[in-house]
Amino acid sequence: MPSMTAVPTLATRPPLTKRPVPHERTPDRPTPTNPRPHPRSACVDGEVGPRAVGAIYQTSISAYEVLAVVRDSERASALLRRTALWAVIVRDIMRPDSEPYAVGDIWTTSDHLVREGRIPAAYAPAA
């Protein structure tokens, strides 16, 4: 039985296995011409939902007009004062004295689209 105080030497340790090379760096596999979209962009689109500039949507609390959709994470984080990937700047249309403000609430099944907004050309699907 080996001693509890004995220090194992390098000769007694099994060799470490090499990690596989990521497929992006493998020269025998060409880089695709149309890489898959970043999963974060798909996640953002699902969370923002149909809220585009000019859209009006209703929640259980009130109805809102979308004034801007911010997809820059740094700017969205500054607007919401927390870590965020996106923000929507809205105005409550049920209150006449309402000021625009940023929200980061995800689109849920209880939200109802009253009027569609216009989709910016950068986010429009290719024809």
trRosetta pair geometry for C-beta under 8 A, 3 or more apart (Angstrom, degrees):
i j d omega theta_ij theta_ji phi_ij phi_ji
2 6 5.5 -98 174 43 101 142
3 6 4.1 108 66 -26 97 103
8 12 4.8 -114 -165 75 98 125
8 13 6.1 106 136 -56 126 89
9 12 5.4 92 58 7 72 98
9 13 7.7 -137 100 -8 40 89
10 13 5.8 -56 -149 30 40 111
21 25 5.5 -111 173 82 102 108
21 26 5.6 124 109 -75 120 86
22 25 5.2 74 69 14 85 102
22 26 7.5 -142 99 -25 44 88
23 26 5.3 -42 -147 11 44 121
23 29 5.7 -29 -174 68 89 159
24 31 7.4 44 -149 -103 71 94
26 29 4.7 47 88 21 110 106
31 35 7.5 -37 176 -68 89 108
32 35 5.3 132 75 -82 108 59
32 36 7.9 52 71 -21 150 68
37 41 5.4 -92 165 65 112 126
37 42 6.1 117 103 -45 122 99
38 41 4.9 90 69 -2 90 102
38 42 7.7 -166 94 -2 51 83
39 42 5.6 -55 -155 38 44 111
39 43 6.2 47 149 -22 72 106
40 43 5.4 -55 -149 37 36 115
40 44 6.3 38 153 -22 68 103
40 85 6.6 -150 -177 -144 108 144
41 44 5.6 -49 -146 34 33 112
41 45 6.5 36 154 -20 64 103
42 45 5.8 -52 -149 35 32 112
42 46 6.5 30 153 -16 63 106
43 46 5.9 -59 -152 37 30 110
43 47 6.3 23 154 -14 66 110
43 85 7.5 33 100 86 109 168
44 47 5.8 -61 -146 40 31 107
44 48 6.0 24 160 -14 69 109
44 71 6.4 84 164 -138 149 97
44 85 5.4 -124 -93 126 108 126
44 86 5.1 115 -151 -28 109 137
45 48 6.1 -56 -139 40 27 105
46 49 7.2 22 177 -71 31 58
46 107 7.5 -139 158 50 47 110
47 85 7.8 91 57 68 149 120
47 86 6.9 149 89 50 119 129
47 106 4.2 -75 -153 -126 84 97
47 107 6.4 146 176 16 31 83
48 51 5.4 -118 170 53 81 101
48 69 6.2 60 -153 -149 138 127
48 86 5.9 -62 -69 125 111 155
48 88 6.6 139 -138 -63 89 117
48 106 8.0 -71 -54 -138 25 60
48 107 6.4 25 124 -21 19 117
49 106 7.5 113 -27 176 108 61
49 107 2.6 77 -34 -54 139 170
49 111 6.9 96 107 83 173 143
50 55 6.4 164 129 -134 83 157
50 57 7.6 139 81 -79 95 128
50 107 7.1 118 18 -132 64 156
50 113 5.1 -17 83 -88 138 144
50 116 6.7 -72 168 -123 120 80
50 117 7.7 151 152 24 77 92
51 55 5.3 -151 -139 68 48 143
51 57 6.2 -68 -92 -10 93 141
51 66 4.9 152 -173 -84 91 149
51 69 6.4 144 116 -89 93 119
51 88 5.4 -5 132 -125 146 147
51 107 6.7 -164 -12 -77 107 118
51 117 6.9 41 -173 10 38 138
52 55 5.1 101 52 -27 62 118
52 66 6.5 133 88 92 23 150
52 69 6.6 -59 -130 -19 41 140
52 116 7.2 21 43 178 115 70
52 117 3.4 -165 83 84 83 116
52 118 6.1 -139 128 73 125 30
52 119 5.0 -77 -130 -88 157 59
52 120 7.4 -166 -159 -9 108 72
52 123 7.8 -165 -116 83 112 137
53 66 5.8 -131 -115 115 29 102
53 67 6.9 5 -137 169 81 19
53 68 6.2 14 -100 -102 102 37
53 69 6.4 -115 -52 -2 77 94
53 117 5.2 157 74 175 32 131
53 118 6.1 -36 77 60 88 80
53 120 6.9 64 13 -47 121 94
54 65 7.5 -29 -154 -171 25 93
54 66 6.6 -28 33 71 23 92
54 115 7.6 -86 141 118 79 109
54 116 8.0 24 103 123 98 47
54 117 3.8 138 68 -140 77 84
54 118 5.2 42 34 9 143 83
55 65 7.4 166 88 -152 42 52
55 66 4.6 23 54 20 85 124
55 113 6.6 -52 -171 -145 117 97
55 115 6.1 -179 -150 92 50 70
55 116 5.8 -38 -109 -164 93 27
55 117 3.1 -74 -39 -31 80 105
56 63 6.3 23 177 172 99 106
56 64 7.0 175 -150 88 59 40
56 65 5.1 -26 -98 -97 82 70
56 66 7.5 -144 -75 3 33 78
56 93 6.7 -15 -137 1 115 152
56 113 7.8 111 83 -167 53 56
56 114 4.3 -51 102 68 99 114
56 115 4.3 43 32 35 100 101
56 117 8.0 137 -12 -62 49 88
57 63 7.1 -173 98 -152 32 69
57 64 5.9 -15 62 59 76 87
57 66 7.3 42 6 -36 102 104
57 111 5.6 16 168 177 125 105
57 112 6.4 160 -163 82 76 44
57 113 5.2 -40 -104 -105 93 50
57 114 6.1 180 -103 7 29 84
58 62 7.5 -122 -144 125 68 31
58 63 4.4 -29 -100 -101 81 86
58 64 7.7 162 -91 16 35 67
58 111 7.2 156 79 -161 45 59
58 112 4.7 -18 60 63 96 100
58 114 5.6 80 -20 -44 101 113
59 62 6.5 14 54 49 91 49
59 63 7.6 175 20 -88 63 38
59 64 7.3 21 -2 -1 103 110
59 105 8.0 15 -96 114 152 156
59 110 6.9 58 -150 117 69 96
59 111 5.4 -28 -94 -107 76 78
59 112 7.8 178 -78 21 31 75
60 110 6.0 -17 -38 155 106 127
62 92 5.1 0 134 -146 149 106
62 93 7.8 159 158 47 102 61
62 94 4.7 -128 -155 21 102 135
62 95 7.4 -24 -147 -15 146 96
63 92 7.3 108 74 -158 50 61
63 93 5.2 -50 100 54 98 103
63 94 5.4 114 37 -41 86 101
63 114 6.6 20 -148 -16 121 150
64 90 4.0 6 -180 -179 125 133
64 91 6.7 146 -156 68 74 36
64 92 5.8 -43 -98 -98 77 48
64 93 6.6 161 -117 -1 20 88
64 103 7.9 -26 -156 5 168 148
65 90 6.4 147 71 -158 42 75
65 91 5.1 -17 57 58 96 91
65 93 5.2 83 -22 -52 102 117
66 69 6.7 10 178 -55 124 89
66 88 5.9 -58 -131 -173 101 110
66 89 7.4 98 -164 74 60 55
66 90 5.7 -42 -101 -99 48 82
66 117 5.6 -54 61 -69 125 152
67 89 4.7 -64 68 106 102 98
67 90 6.4 167 7 -106 89 24
67 91 5.9 71 -38 -15 120 100
67 100 5.4 -33 19 -127 159 131
68 88 7.4 171 89 -158 53 47
68 89 4.2 20 51 40 93 118
69 86 7.0 -6 179 -174 84 113
69 87 7.9 171 -158 88 45 47
69 88 5.5 -15 -110 -110 70 76
69 89 7.7 -137 -67 21 28 75
70 75 5.3 -120 -175 106 128 114
70 76 4.8 167 110 -78 114 85
70 79 6.4 113 49 4 162 152
70 86 6.2 159 89 -161 64 61
70 87 4.4 0 56 57 115 89
70 88 7.4 -158 22 -76 77 28
70 89 6.9 70 -19 -23 106 98
70 102 7.4 -23 20 -129 133 119
71 76 7.4 0 -137 -45 9 129
71 85 7.7 -9 -159 148 58 75
71 86 5.1 -12 -113 -111 52 101
72 75 4.2 51 87 22 112 112
72 76 6.3 167 82 -15 55 88
73 76 5.6 -56 -138 41 30 112
73 77 6.1 34 160 -23 65 106
73 84 6.6 -174 -150 98 69 54
73 85 4.9 -35 -102 -130 100 45
73 86 7.3 -47 -91 -52 61 47
74 77 5.9 -54 -148 34 27 111
74 78 6.6 25 153 -17 61 106
75 78 5.7 -54 -150 36 33 111
75 79 6.4 33 153 -19 66 106
75 87 7.5 -120 114 27 79 121
76 79 5.7 -54 -147 36 32 111
76 80 6.1 7 163 2 67 113
76 84 4.2 -114 131 102 107 111
76 85 6.4 -2 76 104 154 18
76 86 5.1 -138 -106 -150 159 11
76 87 3.9 171 -138 -13 87 99
76 102 7.7 172 -146 -171 63 137
76 104 7.3 106 177 -99 107 110
77 80 6.4 -67 -137 51 26 94
77 81 7.8 94 167 -86 56 7
77 82 6.6 -115 -147 90 72 31
77 83 5.5 -9 -118 -123 115 33
77 84 4.9 176 -81 36 59 80
78 81 7.4 21 -171 -74 28 49
79 84 7.7 -71 61 58 89 145
79 87 4.7 -178 78 97 136 176
79 89 7.5 -91 -165 -76 149 96
79 102 4.0 112 155 -51 117 173
80 84 4.8 66 42 -19 143 149
80 87 5.4 -163 -40 -98 110 125
80 102 5.6 -116 -71 118 72 126
80 103 7.9 63 -102 -164 106 12
80 104 4.8 33 -113 -36 150 130
82 104 7.5 -113 65 20 113 164
84 87 5.8 61 130 -59 148 91
84 104 5.2 -100 -124 -120 136 140
86 104 7.3 142 88 -130 63 83
87 102 4.5 -1 174 -167 128 116
87 103 7.0 144 -164 68 77 33
87 104 5.5 -50 -110 -81 73 83
88 102 7.0 139 72 -154 37 63
88 103 5.4 -28 66 63 90 87
88 104 7.5 157 19 -88 78 34
88 105 8.0 -66 39 46 119 72
89 100 5.4 31 171 175 101 114
89 101 7.0 -168 -147 102 70 17
89 102 5.2 -39 -93 -91 70 68
89 103 7.9 151 -100 15 23 71
90 100 6.8 171 88 -146 25 73
90 101 6.8 -28 62 64 70 63
90 102 7.9 116 16 -119 73 23
90 103 5.7 -9 15 7 120 119
91 98 5.3 126 -175 117 79 118
91 99 7.4 -110 -124 138 90 16
91 100 4.8 -50 -74 -89 91 70
91 101 7.9 117 -93 16 49 65
92 95 4.8 28 107 28 117 104
92 98 4.0 -153 58 -126 89 154
93 98 7.3 -99 -70 41 22 150
94 98 7.8 80 59 -40 55 141
95 98 4.1 109 82 -50 102 103
105 108 7.9 -60 159 -13 100 103
107 111 5.5 -100 -155 48 69 148
108 111 5.3 113 56 -7 67 97
113 116 6.5 38 166 -78 127 62
119 123 5.6 -117 -179 87 98 98
119 124 5.0 124 114 -84 119 80
120 123 5.3 66 66 22 86 98
120 124 7.1 -137 97 -30 39 87
121 124 5.4 -40 -140 9 36 121
